[in-house]
Amino acid sequence: MLRDDCVFGKEKRLILNFLSGWNEFLYALVFTKEKYAQTMPLGLFYLDQTAQYTAKWVDLFAGMMISIVPVLIVFALLQEQVTKGLTVGALKG
């Protein structure tokens, strides 16, 4: 039983590390100067900032949909492990 908790803990840590790296905004805003090194949220931020006095809603929402795809792929691949990890952590015994 202890081994199961450790395995699911590793997978949980993998998912959380992926999501925190994917959603990184502040460090990328402060430390990256080159356009090729920017993260996806920073690119969406600059896309919104380049539109002066107007909103490019179509481009912004298209970028948001593209940025969701990798997160959905990771979740789809690890969905069974997430479910098992939640149930193992909830059961007593």
Contacts in CASP RR format, 6 or more apart in sequence:
PFRMAT RR
TARGET T0000
AUTHOR 0000-0000-0000
METHOD contacts of the structure
MODEL  1
MLRDDCVFGKEKRLILNFLSGWNEFLYALVFTKEKYAQTMPLGLFYLDQT
AQYTAKWVDLFAGMMISIVPVLIVFALLQEQVTKGLTVGALKG
1 93 0 8 1.000
4 84 0 8 1.000
4 88 0 8 1.000
5 88 0 8 1.000
5 89 0 8 1.000
8 81 0 8 1.000
8 84 0 8 1.000
8 85 0 8 1.000
8 88 0 8 1.000
8 89 0 8 1.000
9 85 0 8 1.000
11 78 0 8 1.000
11 81 0 8 1.000
11 82 0 8 1.000
11 85 0 8 1.000
12 82 0 8 1.000
12 85 0 8 1.000
14 78 0 8 1.000
15 74 0 8 1.000
15 75 0 8 1.000
15 78 0 8 1.000
15 82 0 8 1.000
18 71 0 8 1.000
18 74 0 8 1.000
19 71 0 8 1.000
21 39 0 8 1.000
22 39 0 8 1.000
22 40 0 8 1.000
22 70 0 8 1.000
22 71 0 8 1.000
23 41 0 8 1.000
24 39 0 8 1.000
24 41 0 8 1.000
25 39 0 8 1.000
25 41 0 8 1.000
25 42 0 8 1.000
25 45 0 8 1.000
28 37 0 8 1.000
28 38 0 8 1.000
28 39 0 8 1.000
28 41 0 8 1.000
28 42 0 8 1.000
29 42 0 8 1.000
29 45 0 8 1.000
32 38 0 8 1.000
32 39 0 8 1.000
32 42 0 8 1.000
38 46 0 8 1.000
40 66 0 8 1.000
40 67 0 8 1.000
41 67 0 8 1.000
44 60 0 8 1.000
44 63 0 8 1.000
44 64 0 8 1.000
44 67 0 8 1.000
47 56 0 8 1.000
47 59 0 8 1.000
47 60 0 8 1.000
47 63 0 8 1.000
48 55 0 8 1.000
48 56 0 8 1.000
48 60 0 8 1.000
50 56 0 8 1.000
75 82 0 8 1.000
END
